[in-house]
């Protein structure tokens, strides 16, 4: 790996007196006064704050629309590529935007960089970072697991390190931490627009950013200097009043919201929090809430700028950013009178701790009802493993509160009854809790320190305490709990909650335990109640950065060669997909009609498959292997239309492709919810697919399919899903005249019975139709470069 060098912050800072004077000036006046090049962060000398430009752009839109804006709208419209000509209607228009940054995690960065390389550009046009966090499997403990991962994934890490050096991308080595924590600690800033190749990118909304998860092809567009397209989101307002106390934590706010909106209630919308309750939350607590907003399908979530954010910026050595944000504070909140498309109100004074799950993150149960609900549903109540940390809940505050509970148990002679794991979100958090004593408490409590990485949250967990198929319960402070996600065991009942409750459950070892009402017995048999958790939002001694894990691009990048071995089974240089052949689809077999929830974990599993994320041919061997076939209620067992034999989904798809036969997939609601992984769209394209036909799509997956030249189509009449059979063949008519707003026709040919028809809707705009015709968005971009 390449040598690293930390770059100094650039730009002069205003004095406190001048800042105070300017803070009293209107935003419009500020746009003409403040014109310094102030760096976005401490690592780059080529990225600067754009508050002046954002305000100027926003003012153009103000003159056009003449109405007050929500905070999210201010950020969006302040980043428009063409503020004069852009059509703007929530839920209808496609906005062309200019993000400030791109962030990629290592599993998705491989394909994104391979696509960027094919564009033939010398360097990225937008500040970009890559973070190594997904390829480290939790097995026996942090240090050994990290060493093992570096050895196993050395080829991929070298590729990423050399590619980042070549194309002027910041590179965070394995062990540095989880992408979202690193972004929050180093790169996020109020009022910014960032895209990231991970669905939990919205974490940075805790610092007043609009941070949006996308597929790799979207990231490549922005890395190449092209505007990024987003359907203008609706805005859901969540008004917070009162103040959290006792066992209730910031996580409980989003657990409650998930219960209200469900996993698809936020689709096509930004969730914007406001109200006097916001100021009682720490910056990292706000990040937790925004992070898990991905589980309601939201485009992203955000909070208005406040002094808690300023304090966090100062604590992470970015006081210069806070000073500039203070000058533009009026720009970094909603206008008076701004209107929301939907409004939710939550009283923090009365909000209960929640536990969500199992199998879905929107099944919300207040702790006061958990015992009753668990027993009624027959959920296993013996908590086998309790896991704290992850990108959602690994802040200093989270660790401090959990440690206070563990210390209380130790004071009474108790330790964790469940297996208890601790995942620091970053090297900085690990080093700080090691210095301040929380880590020692966790170890005495019986905890196992895992690497600064995603680990069990994304299925990178070599779990050995139960056999696959054994019914059991785990509780975590993670964000997602789909079937088999954490440990590949479909019988595992996974629940998500706050680190506080995870720790309490670990002490009791029982899902029915309520620390607000129930007692425990100490080592002498005396009953006691756990004390309410306590913990500071920021470390009193400041953050300890720990080991330096950052690699800056070298000054001379021309000497760098990107490492891709031709014989590699981990990395594969991409070949362009063929352009559309100009015809409709006729006599298309249904590869699989998926039954029930079909997430990206069902479509393209993570876990052991992560190692093939840079090799399209190999990763395609996991296409839809987790989806349930409606014909037989089995996973990865479908009938070949031509041979009548049953085989795996990818094997059958490959057989069709090699015959020159296109095919379709039929799915249900919110198809493709979950991760941003574009492999779930690349794989069906590589395997010869023509269209995915569903009741509805998750936002990111629908866009990813469009980018790769697949047709994402929806039943105009959702009941058609129930009528269509897995052994039918279909014609997709109207592709030759594909146009925005114009439905297509699906002609269904049953194996027995009469032919019937139904309409198919789509969300293509004119430019996206050109992607389809070209074979992919990347093909279209490459053609434009010639």
N, C-alpha and C positions, 0 to 999 in steps of 0.2 A: 504494500500500500504506500501511497505517496506521503511525503512529509507535509506537515500542516503548518500554517502560519496564521496567526490571528491578526486581522486587519483593524486599524484604528477607526473609531467613529469619525465622520466627516462633518464639517459645517460648524459655524459659530453659533453659540446659544445666546438668547436674549437675557439680559440681567433680570433679576427678580422685580426690580422697580419698573422696568420697561414692560415686563410681562403683566404686572398688575395694571399698568396704564392701558395696555392694549386689550386686556380682558374686558374693559368697559366699552370697547368699541364694537360696533355691529360687525357681523360677518362680512357684509359687503364692503365695508371700509377696510377690514383686515385683508381682503383679497388684493388691495392695492398697496398695503403697507408691508405685509410679511412676504418676503421673497428670498429667504435664505435657503441654501441647500443643506437641509438637516437630514442626516442619515436615518434610514429606517431602523437600523440595528447596529450592533458592535462588530459585525463580521464582514460586512461588505462595504466597498468604497464606490459602488455604482448604483445603489438604490437609495432613493430619497423620498421624504414625505411629500405628498402632493395636495395638501389641504387647499392651497390657493387655487390650483387648477380645478379641484373638485367643486369648490364653492362657485367659481366662475361658470363651470358647466351646469351646475344645479340652477344657478340664477337664470340661465337661458331657458331651462325647462319651466321654472317658476313663471316666467313671463308668458309662456305658452299655455300652461294649464291653469294658472291663477287659482290655486287652492293650497291649503296646508298639506304638508307631507308627513308621513310616518318616518321614523328614524331609518328603517330599512330602505324606504324609497329614496331618502336623501343619499344614502350610499350608492344605491343602484344608479340613480339618475346622475349623480356626480361622476360616474364612471362610464357614461354613455360614449360610444364612439362618434355618434352624430347627433348631438343634442338638438340641433335645428330640425332635422328631418325624421327623427325616430318616431314611429307610431308608438303611442303609449296607452295601453289599456290593460288593467290587471286581469290576469287569467286568459288573455287573448293574444296580445302582441308578443312578438319575439324580439327581445332586446339584444342589441349588439353592444357588448361591454368590453372594457379594457381593464382587466384585473391588475392589481399591484404585484401579485406574487403567485408562484406555483409551488406546491409541496408534494412530494411523492414518497411513499414508503417502498421498501426494497422489493416487495413481491410484485407490486404493480409498476414500479419504476423500470423494471427490466423490459417489459413490453413497450412502455411509453418511450424509453430511450431508443429501443430498436426501431420504433416507428419514426422518431425524430431523426435518427441517422439516415433513414431512407429519403428524407427531405433534402439532404445535401447542404445543410446550412453550417457555417463555421462555429457558431455559438448560439446560445439561447438569447432571445430578444427580451425576455422578461425574467427578473430575478427568480431563481429556482433552487430548491434544495432537495436532496435525497436523504432518507433516514432509514437506517438498518435496524428494523425492529421485528419483522414478521417471521424470520427464518430460524429463530432460536427456540428450540423445544425444551419445555420444562421437564426435567427428569429427576435429578438428584440434588440440585442446588445451583445458585447463581453463577459462581465462578467456573465450576466444572461444566455446566451447561453451555456457558458462553464459549469456553475453549473448544468444546466439542462442535458447536455450531460454526465457529470460525474454520475449523478443520474441514468439516463436511461441505460448507458452502464457500470455500475459498475461491473457487472459480467464479461464482456469481459476485462475490464481494470485489474481486479484482476487476471484473468487467465494470461494475458500477463505479469503482474508484477511478479507473482510467477514463471511462466515459465522462464522468463528472469533471475530471481535470481537463479533458479535451474540449468540452463544450461550455466551460465557465459556470459550473454548477457547484454549489456548496455541498459537501458530503459529510454526513454524520455516521461515523463508523459503528459497527455492532458493539453494543454495550453502552452507547450514549443515552438510549432511552427510547420511549415511544414517540412517534412522530408528533402527535398532538400536544404532548407535554413539552417537547423541544420547541415547537412552534410558539406555544404560549410563553415560554420562558425567554425566547430570543427574537421572534419575528413578528408576532401579532401586534397590531396597534389599532387604536380606535379609529373608526371611519374608513378602514381599508376594505378592499375586496380581494379575496384570495380564493383560488380553487385548489383542490387537493385530490389526489387519486386514492382516496379512502373515504368511506361513507361517514366516518366520524370527524371529518374535517371541521364541522360546525363547532367543535370544542372551542375554537378561537373566538367565538361570539362572546365568551366571558370577558374578553378585552374590547368589546364594542366593535368587533369586526364582522363583516359578512363573509363567512368562510364556508365554501360550498363543495360538497363531494361530487366528483365527476369521474368519468372513465378516462383511460389513458389517451384516447384520441382527442378528447377535449383539451387535455393538458398539452398535447403536442401542438395544437393550434395556437395556444397562448405562448408556449415556448418559442414558436416560430414567428411570433409577432402579429398574428392574426387576431381580429376581435373574436370574442367568445359569445356564443349565442345562448340565451336563456329565455324561456317563455316567461313573460312578466308574471311574477308570483302574486297571488292574493296575499293579504296580510292578516294574520290572526293575532289579535292583541290579548295578552294575558296580564291582567292587572293584579298586582300583589299588594296586599295590605297587611299591616301588623308586623309581627317579628317572630322568627323561629326561636324555639326554646327547648330545653330538655333533650329528649331523645330524637326530636325531629330535626332532620338535616336537609341541606339543599337538594339532595337526591330525591327526597320525598316529594318535592314540587313536580319534578318531571315524571315520577312514578304516578302521581295523581293525574297529571295532564295526559299521560299515556292511557290511563284508564278512561278518561273522558273522550279523547279523540280516536282511540284505537290505532292500530298499526298503519292505517291508510288515511286517517282523518286529517293529516297534515299535508297530504300529497298536493303539490302545486302551490304551496303556501310557505311563507316565512312566518315564523313565530317570533313576535316581538314582545318582550317583557317590559313592564313599566309599573309605576306606582310607588308609594312611599315604602313599601316592603322591600324594594330592590336595595335600598341603601343599607339594610341590615345584613346583606349577603356579602361574603368575601368574593374577591375576583375569581378565585379558583372554584368557589361554590357555584358561581354563575357559569363557569366553564363546564362544570359537571352537568348542569341543566341543559346547556346548549348541545353538549356532546350526545346525550341520549335522545335529543330531539330527532335524531335520525330514525329512531324506532317508531315514530309516528308518521314517517314518510315525508317529513317537512324538508323543503329545499334547504333551509338552514334556520337557525335561531340566533337571536342577539339581544343584548342589553344596552341601554343608553350609557354613555360615558359618565362616570362619577368618580368620587375621590377614592373609593376602594380600588378602582383600576389604576388611578394615579399612584397610590401607595405601592401597588404590585409592580408597576413599571419602575419606580424608584428602587424597590428592593431587588429587582433583577437588572440593575445598573443601566436603566434606560430613562433616567430622569429627563434627559433632553427631549424624549418623545412626549413625556407627560407635560413638559412646559409648552410645547407646541399645541398639544391637545387642549390644554387649558385656554389658550388663546382662541381656539375655534370651538369652545364648549357649546355655544348655541347651535352650531352645525351638527353636533354629535348627540342630538336628542330629537324626539318628535316635536313637530310644530304644535302649538296650541290649536286645538280643534281638529287635529288629524283624525281621520276616520279609518276604522278597521272593518274588514269583511266579516269577521266573527270576533266576539269578545267573550273571554273567560275570566272570571274573578275568583281568586283564591285568598282566603283569610289565613295568613300564616299563624295567627294566634291559636287557631283551632285545628290546624292541619295535623293529622296523625302520621306517625311513621307508617310506611307501606312496604309490602312485600309483593313483588309481581312475578307471576309464573304459575305453573310450569309451562314450558314449551312455547310460550309467546310472551313478549315483554309488555303487553297491554292488559293482561289479566291482573288487575290491581286489587289487592286485599289490604285493608287497614289492619294494623297489628292487633287491634282489639277483637277482630273477627277471625284471625288467622287459625287459631286452634279449632274453632267450629268448622270452618271451611275445609281445612286439611282433613279432618276426620270424616266429614260428609263425603268428600271426594276420594277417600281412600289413598291419599298421597302418603308415601313413606315419611314418617315423622322423625326417624333416626337420621340426624345430619351427619353424613359420612365425611364431607370435606367442606371447609369454610375458606373462602379465598377473598383476600382484600387486595386492592391496588387496581391496576389496569389504567388505560388512558382516561377512564371516566372518573375514577376516585383514587388518585394516588398523590394528592397534594400534601403539603406539609400539614395543613389543617386536618385532612382526612387521617393521616398517619398519627397525628398527635391525639386526636379524639379516640381512635381505636386503641392506642397505647394506654390511654388513661383508663379505659375499661379493662384491658388486660392487666394493668397494674393493680386495679381494685381486686380483681380475682386472685392475683398472686398474694396480695395482702391478707386474703382470707384462706390462703393455702391451696388454691385451686389453679389448675392449668386447663388448657384447651382439651375438651373431650373428643372433639373432631380433629381430623387433620387440618392444619391451619397454615395457609401459605400467604406470603407477603410479596407483592410485585411492585417495586418502586417505579414510578413513571419515568424517571430520568436518573442519570448519574448524579445530578445535582441534588435531587431529593434523597437518593441513597446516602450520599456523603453527609448531607445535613442531618438526617435522622440517626446516622451512625455517630456523629459528633455530639448530638444533643440527647442521646440516650434512648430514644424510642426503639431503635433497632435491638438494643440489648434487652429491653422489656419483651419484645416479640419473641426473641430467642429463648428467654427464660420461660415464657408462656408456652413454649413448645412449637413455635412457628418456624417455618422453613422459608428462608430468603431465596426468592427466585431472581432470575436475571432482569435487568432493566429492559424489558421487552414485552411483547403482547402475550406470549405464552398461552396458558389455558383459555384465555378469553377468545382466541381465534382457533382453538383446537390444537395448538402446539403443546400437547400435554401427553406424556407417556405415562398414563394413569395405570396403576397396577393393583389398587386396593380392592377393586371389584371386577368381576368377569363381565365381558360384553353380554348384554341381554339381562343382566341382574338388575332388578328394580331397586333404585336408591335415590337419595336426595342429596343435592349439593346446594349451597347458598354462596353467592358471590356479590361483590360490589361492581360487577361488570355491567355491560349495557344490553347484551343480547343473549337470549337463552332458547334459541330454536332447538328442535329435537336433534340430539346428537352433536350439537355444535362444539361443546367444550371437550368432550372425550370420545366422540364417535360411538357412544352407547345410546341407542334410541330409547332405552329404558330408564335413563338418568332423568330425574325430575330436577331441573335446574331453576332456581329462583334468584332474582336480582333484587338487591336492596342496598341500603347504605352500609358503609364499613362498620358503623356503630352496631347495627343489628346483626351483621355477619359475625362480629366478634362475640356478641351476646349469645347467638346461636351456637357458636363454637364452645363456649363455656358450659352451656346447658346440654349441648349435644342433641337438642330436641326442637323441631320446627314449631311445636306448640308453645314454646316459651315466650312470654311477654315480659320484658324487663321493667315495664312500667307498672305492672301489677303483681308479678310472680316473685317468689322468693327462691333462693338457693340455700344449700347447706354448706357451711364452711368445713374445714378439715376436722373440726371438733364436733360436727353435727349440729351446730347452731344455725338457725335460719337468718338470712340477711338478704337485702335487696341491693342490686348493683347501683352504684352511684351514677348520676347522669354524666354523660361524657363531657369532657372539657378539652379545649385545645386552641392555641393561637392560630390566627389566619396566616401570619407571617413569622418567621423565626426571629427572635429578639437579637440574635448575634449575626443576622444576615445569612444568606445562603452560602454554603460551601460548594464550589463548583466541582470538586472531585477531580477525577482524571480527565485530562483534555482529550476529547475524542473527535474533534473537528478537523477536517481536511479542507483547506482553502484551495481554490484553483491556482496553479503556478502562474507566474508572470509570462513565461514562454510556453504556450500551450501547443505550439506547432510540433514540438518534439515528442508529444505524447501519442502513443498508439493504443487504440482501444482493443482490449483483450477479448477476442471471441475465437475459440478453437473450432475449426471446421467439423471435427469429430465429436463435439460435445453433445451430451444428452440433456444438458441443463439450459443451453443457450442455442438459439437458431436464428440466423439472419432471415428477416421476413421477405417473402415474395409477394408482389401485389396480387390482390384478388382480381379475377377476370371481370370486365365490365358486364353490365346487364345485357342479355342477348336480344332485347327488344321485343320479347313476347310475353304473353300472359302465361300463367302456370296451369297446365292441364294434366289430369290423371295423376295427381300428387298423392302418394300414400301418406298416412298419418304416422310419423315415426313413433310418437307416444302421445296419448291423451293423459295428461297428468291430473291426478286427483288431489284435492285439498291444497294446502299451502305449498307453493313452489317458490322457494327463496333462492338467492344466488348460492346458498350452501347446498341446495338440492341440485342446482344446475351445474355448478362447477365447484366441487368441494375444496376446502382448504386443507388444514392438517398436513398429512404426508404428501399431498399433491402440490404444496407450495413450492417444492424444489423444482417443479417443471414450469413455473410461471414465465420463464424466458424462452420456452421451447414449445411453440404452438402445436406441433405434431404430437408431442408426448402428452401435453396437458389435455389435449382433446380426447384422450382415453378416459377422462372422467366425466364426459358430457352427460348430464341428466342421470347419472348413476344413483343419485339419492331420491329422485322423483318417484312417486308411486303411480304405477300404471293402472288406469281406471279399468282396464280389461280384467286384470287378475289380482289387484291389490298387492302386487309385488314391486320391489325396486329392481331396476336394471334387468328386467326380463320382458322383452317385447317380441312380437311375432314378425318375422320377415315377410313382407307382402308377397315376395316372389317365390320363396322356398317353403313358406309355412312353418319354418323352424324358429324356435325361440333362442334368442341370444341377448347379449348386453346391448344397451342403447347405442353406445359409440360404435360397436362392431356392426350393428345393423345399419347405422347411418353411413358408415364407411363403405359397406356393401352397396348401398344405394348410389353413393357418389361414384364409385368405381364403375357402376353400370350406366352412369350418365343420367341418373334419375334424381330429380329434385324432390324434396319432401317438405312437410310442414309439421309443426308441433301445435297441439291444442292445449290450452291451459285455462285456469280459473282467474279469480280476483287477485289484483295486486301482484301479478306475475313478475318475478325477479326482485322482490323486495329484499332488503338487507344490504349487502356489501356493494361497493362501487365497482367491483372487479369486472373489467371489460372482457375477460376470458369467457364469461358466460355468454357473450355475444360473438367473440372471435371464433369460438369452437364450432357453433352450428354453421357459421359461414365457411369455415375450413372443411367441414364435413359435408358440404353440399346442400345445406338447407336453403329454402326459398322464403318462407314466412313463418312467423310465430303468431298464432291467432289465439287471443285470450279475452277474458271478460274485461280485464283492465290491466294496466302495467304500472309498475313502480317507475318513477321519473328517470332515475339514472339508467336503469336497464333499457328502457324504451329508447333513450338517446343513444346508448351504446350500440343497440341493434341497428339503428339508422346509420350511425357512423361506419359500421362495417358492411353495409350493403344488404342487410337483412330487412325484410318487411315486417314491422310490428303492427299488427292489425287487431281491431277489437270488434266483437260481435255487437252490431247495432241493437240486436235483440239478445240480451244475455241468456235467455232460455234456450237459445240454439246450442249452447254448450252441452246441455243435458241431452238434447236430441241426437247430436252427432255421435257416431260410434267409432271406436278405435280401428275397426277394419274397413271403414269407408274410404273411398278416394275422393278427392276434391279438385275442383277447378277454381282458380283465383282469377276472376275476369275484371278487366278495367285497369290493369297495370299499364297497358299501352297508352292510356289516356289519363294517367295519374295526375291529379291536380289538387291544390289545397281545398279542403272542404268538400270534396267530391267523393262519395262513398264508392266502394268496390262491391262486386257481387261474388258470393261464394256459392258454387254449385256442388251439391253433395250427392255422390253416387253410392248408395248403400250396397253392401254385398248382396242383400236381398231386399226387395221393396222398391218403391218409387223414388225417382230423382226429386230432390227438393232444393230450394234456394233460400238464402238469407243474405242480408247486407252486412258489409264490413266497413267500419269507420277507421279513420287514421288521423294523425295530427301533423302530417308533413306540411311544411311550407315550401315555397318555390326553391329555395337554396338546398334544402334537404333532399328534394326530389333529384337534384343534380348529383348529390352524393350517390344516391341509389343508381342512377344511370351510369355513373363513372365506375361503379363497383365498390366504392368506399369513399369516405371523406378524404382519406389520405391520398387516394388516387387523384381526386379533384385538386387537392393542394399541390401535389407533385406536378400535375399538368400545368398549373398556373405558374410554377417556377421556371418552366421551360421557355 
